[in-house]
Amino acid sequence: MDNKTARLYFIDAMRAWAILMMLQGHFIDGLLDPIFRDNNNIVFSIWKYFRGITAPVFFTVSGFIFTYLLVRGDKTGLENPRVRKGVRRGLQLLFIGYLLRMNLFGLLQGEVYDSFYLVDVLHCIGLSILGIIGVYLLTNQLKKNVFPSILFGITTMLFLFEPAYKGMQLEFLPQAIANYFTRVNGSVFTIFPWFGYATFGGFLSLLFTKYRSHKYLYPTAITLSIAIGSGLILYSSDLFLSISRVTDIQLFADIYFNNYLFIRLGDVFLVFATFMSIRSLLKNSTILKIGQSTLSIYVIHFIILYGSFTGLGLYAFFNHSLHPVTAISGALIFMVICTFTALRYEEQKEFIKLTMRTILRFTWIKSELAVLYVAELLKNSFYRFLRLIGLVKS
């Protein structure tokens, strides 16, 4: 099996791991009683640290897979079919992101709640895909190293200047737009800095594509990932502090005091190294299917946990109230239910879509007939009324 195919195996496995980590993370974080959130407890501290790894890994892998597919074919620029598919995918994620935050009870009262405008993972990944496509199209006619260089540059700039823009409130913008750039209104994720992880994933995918035929691709990639990842985790903070002292630039000191972006990037490197090291064990069809069904899993988990459309989710009934044993047991059951339901949906997706189209077509036809019947009934009633008052002869 060639390297190109093998890489997609370990990437899909990483996506599967990340989505499962997200399921248990959201469940436990949302439902665990605060009295048990003890940072001095080694078990809770380990869980909390790994929960913080999930989103960076997911964004990086999403950027990796999309960019990998974007440049894989022979066609380039607007002729590349992946551009159109990517635009459609990006817009789809934005639409689903807003759809999941819709509350039908509020709509029936003629009200759209502020939570509808909050930005979440799907919004950011959708915009990230569109952003990567934009960079790809702008650099398509330039030298091949320009595209990866700009992707790497975007990551670097977003991470370095995070202290400068993280406090922006952007009150002059409509809240729906400002939520993409600031968390002051309650957005869980914002396009800055999370777009940086997606662009870095794209940068890594271009490196893998360039050296895919290299004899020692994986040994080299694993070694570099461990070295770079460990360096970012252990030494990046001290490096920024030293730069701040030498240059007397406050920005680097601010990074030192809250260096989560570069440390989490180091974690991403170590996760990459781990999955590349065990790639031969990651060919289980169920694992790969989970990695390829992350959108369905996310949608199902959001509906069950947060109560999309109705507000009647587990979070509404058990918010921060569970004992650790109950929370852990519930998280495992929650993971199984969401994953199983998503996989079953993916297996029957074409049949479900066909059934839905048939139902919609049938409903449309019956609606047309009903409208025509009501129109004819109203017309006859109107003429009877006119005859009754003598305006029309019998």
C-alpha positions in Angstrom: 0.0 0.0 0.0 1.4 3.4 -1.0 2.2 6.1 1.4 -0.5 8.4 0.2 -3.2 5.9 1.1 -1.6 4.9 4.4 -1.5 8.6 5.5 -5.2 8.9 5.1 -5.6 5.8 7.4 -3.8 7.4 10.3 -5.5 10.8 9.7 -9.0 9.2 9.7 -8.0 7.4 12.9 -6.9 10.8 14.4 -10.3 12.2 13.5 -12.0 9.3 15.1 -10.0 9.8 18.3 -10.7 13.5 18.3 -14.4 13.2 17.8 -14.7 10.6 20.6 -12.6 12.8 22.9 -15.0 15.6 22.1 -18.0 13.5 22.9 -16.8 12.6 26.4 -15.3 16.0 27.0 -18.5 17.9 26.2 -20.6 15.4 28.3 -18.4 15.5 31.4 -17.7 19.2 31.2 -21.3 20.1 30.9 -22.8 17.7 33.4 -20.1 17.1 36.1 -20.9 18.8 39.4 -18.4 21.7 40.0 -17.6 20.4 43.4 -15.6 17.5 41.8 -13.6 19.8 39.6 -10.4 19.7 41.6 -7.2 20.7 39.7 -5.2 19.1 42.4 -6.7 15.8 41.6 -4.3 14.0 39.2 -7.1 12.2 37.3 -9.1 15.4 36.7 -6.0 17.3 35.7 -5.0 14.6 33.1 -8.6 14.6 31.8 -8.6 18.4 31.6 -5.3 18.5 29.8 -6.3 16.0 27.2 -9.7 17.7 26.7 -7.8 20.8 25.8 -5.9 18.9 23.0 -9.1 17.9 21.2 -10.0 21.1 19.4 -6.5 21.8 18.1 -6.2 18.3 16.8 -9.6 18.4 15.2 -8.9 21.7 13.4 -5.5 20.7 12.3 -6.7 17.4 10.9 -9.6 19.1 9.2 -7.2 21.4 7.4 -4.9 18.5 6.6 -7.5 16.4 5.0 -9.1 19.1 3.0 -5.8 20.5 1.7 -4.6 17.0 0.9 -7.6 16.4 -1.2 -7.5 19.9 -2.8 -4.0 19.4 -4.3 -4.2 15.7 -5.0 -5.7 15.9 -8.5 -4.2 17.1 -11.8 -6.5 20.0 -12.3 -5.7 23.4 -10.7 -7.4 26.7 -10.0 -11.1 27.0 -10.7 -10.9 23.9 -12.9 -10.1 21.8 -9.8 -13.4 20.1 -8.8 -12.3 20.1 -5.2 -12.7 23.9 -5.2 -16.4 23.7 -5.9 -16.9 20.8 -3.5 -15.0 22.7 -0.8 -17.1 25.8 -1.2 -20.2 23.7 -1.0 -18.9 21.9 2.1 -17.9 25.1 3.8 -21.3 26.7 3.2 -22.9 23.5 4.4 -21.0 23.6 7.7 -22.0 27.2 8.2 -25.7 26.4 7.5 -25.7 23.3 9.8 -23.9 25.3 12.5 -26.7 27.9 12.6 -29.4 25.2 12.2 -28.3 23.4 15.3 -28.6 26.6 17.3 -32.1 27.3 16.1 -34.9 27.1 18.7 -38.3 26.3 17.3 -40.2 27.5 20.4 -38.5 30.9 20.0 -39.4 31.1 16.3 -43.0 30.3 17.1 -43.0 33.3 19.3 -41.4 35.4 16.6 -38.1 35.6 18.4 -34.5 34.6 17.5 -32.5 34.1 20.6 -29.0 35.6 20.9 -27.5 32.0 21.2 -28.4 31.5 17.5 -25.7 33.9 16.5 -22.9 32.3 18.6 -20.1 30.8 16.6 -19.0 27.2 17.2 -16.8 24.5 15.7 -18.8 24.0 12.5 -18.8 27.7 11.7 -15.0 28.0 12.2 -14.2 24.9 10.2 -16.6 26.0 7.4 -14.9 29.4 7.2 -11.5 27.8 7.5 -12.2 25.6 4.4 -13.3 28.7 2.5 -10.2 30.5 3.7 -7.9 27.8 2.5 -9.6 27.7 -0.8 -9.1 31.5 -1.1 -5.4 31.2 -0.4 -5.1 28.3 -2.9 -6.8 30.3 -5.7 -4.7 33.4 -5.0 -1.4 31.5 -5.1 -2.4 29.0 -7.9 -0.4 30.8 -10.6 2.7 31.4 -8.4 5.5 29.1 -7.4 4.6 25.9 -5.6 6.2 26.9 -2.3 4.1 30.1 -2.0 0.9 28.2 -1.0 2.5 26.4 2.0 4.5 29.4 2.9 1.4 31.6 3.2 -0.4 28.9 5.2 2.5 28.7 7.6 2.7 32.4 7.8 -1.0 32.7 8.6 -0.6 30.3 11.5 2.4 32.1 12.8 0.8 35.6 12.6 -2.5 34.5 14.2 -0.6 32.7 17.1 1.9 35.5 17.7 -0.6 38.4 17.7 -3.3 36.6 19.7 -2.7 38.7 22.8 -3.3 41.8 20.7 -6.7 40.9 19.3 -8.1 38.5 21.9 -9.7 41.3 23.9 -11.4 43.0 21.0 -15.1 43.7 21.5 -15.9 45.1 18.1 -19.0 46.8 19.2 -19.2 48.7 15.9 -20.0 45.4 14.1 -23.4 43.6 14.1 -23.3 40.9 16.8 -23.7 38.1 14.3 -20.5 39.2 12.5 -18.5 40.2 15.7 -19.1 36.8 17.1 -16.7 35.3 14.5 -13.9 37.5 16.0 -14.6 37.9 19.7 -15.7 35.7 22.5 -17.2 38.5 24.6 -20.7 37.6 23.5 -20.4 33.9 24.3 -18.9 32.3 21.2 -17.1 29.1 22.0 -14.7 29.4 19.1 -13.7 32.3 16.9 -12.1 32.3 13.5 -9.0 33.9 15.0 -6.9 32.1 16.2 -8.5 28.7 15.3 -8.1 29.3 11.6 -4.4 29.0 12.4 -4.6 25.3 13.3 -6.5 24.6 10.1 -3.9 26.4 8.0 -1.1 24.6 9.8 -2.9 21.3 9.0 -2.9 22.4 5.4 0.8 23.2 5.5 1.6 19.7 6.9 -0.5 18.0 4.2 1.5 19.8 1.5 4.7 18.6 3.1 3.4 15.0 3.2 2.3 15.4 -0.4 5.7 16.7 -1.5 7.6 13.9 0.2 5.1 11.1 -0.1 7.5 8.9 -2.1 10.4 9.4 0.2 11.8 6.1 1.6 12.1 7.4 5.1 9.0 9.5 5.2 7.5 8.1 8.4 10.6 7.7 10.4 11.6 11.3 9.6 8.1 12.7 10.2 7.8 10.9 13.5 11.2 12.0 14.7 10.6 15.6 13.7 7.1 15.6 15.2 8.4 14.4 18.6 11.3 16.9 18.6 9.2 19.9 17.5 6.3 19.0 19.7 8.4 18.5 22.8 10.3 21.7 22.0 7.1 23.7 21.7 5.7 22.3 25.0 8.8 22.5 27.1 10.7 25.5 25.7 8.5 27.9 23.7 7.3 29.8 26.8 10.9 30.5 27.9 11.9 31.4 24.4 9.2 34.1 24.2 10.2 35.4 27.6 13.8 35.7 26.5 12.8 37.5 23.3 10.7 39.9 25.4 13.6 40.7 27.7 16.0 41.2 24.8 13.6 43.3 22.6 11.6 44.8 25.4 8.5 44.1 23.3 5.4 43.4 25.6 3.7 41.2 23.0 6.2 38.4 23.7 5.8 38.7 27.4 2.0 38.4 26.9 2.5 35.2 24.9 4.7 33.9 27.7 2.0 34.4 30.3 -0.7 32.6 28.2 1.2 30.4 25.8 -1.6 28.0 25.1 -1.6 28.2 21.3 2.0 27.1 20.8 1.9 24.5 23.6 -1.2 23.0 22.1 0.5 23.0 18.7 3.2 21.0 20.4 0.5 18.6 21.6 -0.8 18.3 18.0 2.7 17.3 16.9 2.9 14.6 19.5 -0.5 13.2 18.6 0.6 13.1 15.0 3.7 11.2 16.0 1.7 8.8 18.1 -0.7 7.9 15.3 2.0 7.7 12.7 3.9 5.3 14.9 0.9 2.9 15.2 -0.5 3.5 11.7 -0.3 -0.2 10.9 -2.8 -0.9 13.7 -5.3 1.7 12.5 -6.9 -0.1 9.6 -9.9 -1.3 11.5 -13.0 -0.5 9.3 -15.0 0.8 12.3 -12.3 3.2 13.3 -12.0 4.5 9.8 -15.8 4.8 9.5 -16.0 6.8 12.7 -13.3 9.1 11.3 -15.2 9.6 8.1 -18.5 10.3 10.0 -17.5 13.1 12.2 -20.1 15.6 11.0 -23.0 13.2 11.6 -21.6 12.3 15.1 -21.2 16.0 15.9 -24.8 16.8 14.8 -26.3 13.9 16.8 -24.3 14.8 19.9 -25.3 18.4 19.7 -29.0 17.5 19.5 -28.9 15.0 22.3 -26.7 17.0 24.7 -27.7 20.6 24.0 -31.2 20.1 22.7 -31.1 21.7 19.3 -34.4 23.0 18.0 -36.2 22.5 21.3 -33.7 23.3 24.1 -34.6 20.0 25.7 -31.2 18.3 25.8 -29.3 16.5 28.6 -27.7 19.8 29.5 -31.0 21.3 30.4 -31.8 18.6 32.9 -28.5 17.6 34.3 -26.4 20.8 34.0 -23.4 20.5 36.4 -25.1 18.0 38.6 -23.6 14.6 38.2 -21.3 12.6 40.4 -18.0 11.5 38.6 -19.1 7.8 38.5 -22.4 8.8 36.9 -20.7 11.3 34.5 -18.1 8.8 33.3 -20.6 6.0 32.9 -23.0 8.4 31.1 -20.2 9.7 28.9 -19.3 6.1 27.7 -23.0 5.4 27.0 -23.3 8.8 25.2 -20.3 8.0 23.0 -21.7 4.6 22.0 -25.2 6.0 21.2 -23.9 8.9 19.2 -21.4 6.8 17.3 -23.7 3.9 16.6 -26.5 6.2 15.5 -24.2 8.1 13.2 -22.7 5.0 11.6 -26.2 3.6 11.0 -27.2 6.9 9.4 -24.2 6.8 7.1 -25.1 3.3 6.1 -28.6 4.3 5.2 -27.9 7.9 4.1 -28.8 7.4 0.5 -32.0 5.6 1.3 -32.9 8.3 3.9 -32.2 11.0 1.3 -34.3 9.3 -1.3 -37.1 8.8 1.2 -37.0 12.4 2.3 -37.0 13.6 -1.4 -40.0 11.3 -2.1 -41.9 12.6 1.0 -41.1 16.2 0.1 -42.2 15.6 -3.5 -45.4 13.9 -2.4 -46.1 16.7 0.1 -45.5 19.3 -2.6 -47.9 17.7 -5.0 -50.6 17.3 -2.3 -50.1 20.9 -1.3 -50.5 22.1 -4.9 -53.7 20.0 -5.1 -55.0 21.4 -1.8 -54.2 25.0 -2.9 -56.0 24.4 -6.2 -59.0 22.9 -4.4 -59.2 25.8 -1.9 -58.9 28.3 -4.7 -61.7 26.7 -6.6 -63.8 26.5 -3.5 -63.2 30.2 -2.7 -64.0 31.2 -6.3 -67.3 29.3 -6.3 -68.2 30.7 -2.9 -67.4 34.2 -4.1 -69.6 33.8 -7.2 -72.5 32.4 -5.1 -72.2 35.5 -2.9 -72.2 37.8 -5.9 -75.3 36.0 -7.3 -76.9 36.3 -3.9 -76.6 40.0 -3.8 -77.6 40.3 -7.4 -74.3 41.5 -8.9 -74.1 38.4 -11.1 -77.0 36.8 -13.0 -77.8 33.2 -12.2 
